[in-house]
């Protein structure tokens, strides 16, 4: 299975190229797209009959990031109050309670941050992982992912035999595939053709 991946500025461009690919005989089950706007994603899926690509599950990284963020937020909220308690001799009798507040705040922040991190990670997931599984080189996968973050749309066409990938690539370029360096800087390819081995 070989894949062609390209970025488009607007969902309307992605719609045109998906329709063009279907009219050339590409099976809609071998086509996909991804973008961050869920309303535009639903509209594009309904108008083309092509299913959006779900990002790979974000896994433990989003949970860890959320937990760390939760702990840091709780410390930002509780430590200054404890320092104020220490600053005034009259309130120093409450310093142990302030330490308990910091401890319980950190535990609560850890739990809530991890929970929200897991929920955020399960939304769209990780498109870098998705593209890497398809054989896109790491640097290009990061650039495509940044392109999605800038509001662009990824369109993916797959071909079992690999005989029609040049046709798919040509169609994508004809319909306005964006050069990666125009989106995030430093890129050289307008579209990335990849196979199982990544070449």
JOTATA-V176389 format. One line per field, one symbol per residue. ss: DSSP state (h for helix, s for strand, l for the rest). psi: psi as a letter, one per 40 degrees, with the letter a starting at -180 (. if undefined). A space follows every 10 residues. Layout:
ss: ???
psi: ???
This chain:
ss: lsssssssll hhhhhhhhhh hhhllllhhh sssslllhhh hhhhhhhhll lslllslllh hhhhhhhhhh hhhhhhhhhh hhhhhhhlhh hhhhhhhhhh hhhhhhhhhh hhhhhhhhhh hllllshhhh hhhllllhhh hhhhhhhhhl llsssssssl llllhhhhhh hhhhlllslh hhhlllllll sssslllll
psi: hiihhiiidi dddddddddd dddeehhdee iiihiehddd dddddddeeh iihhiihdad dddddddddd dddddddddd dddddddhdd eeeedddddd dddddddddd dddddddddd deceahdddd dddeehiddd ddddddddde eihhhhhihd dededddddd ddddefhhid eedeheieid ihhiadee.
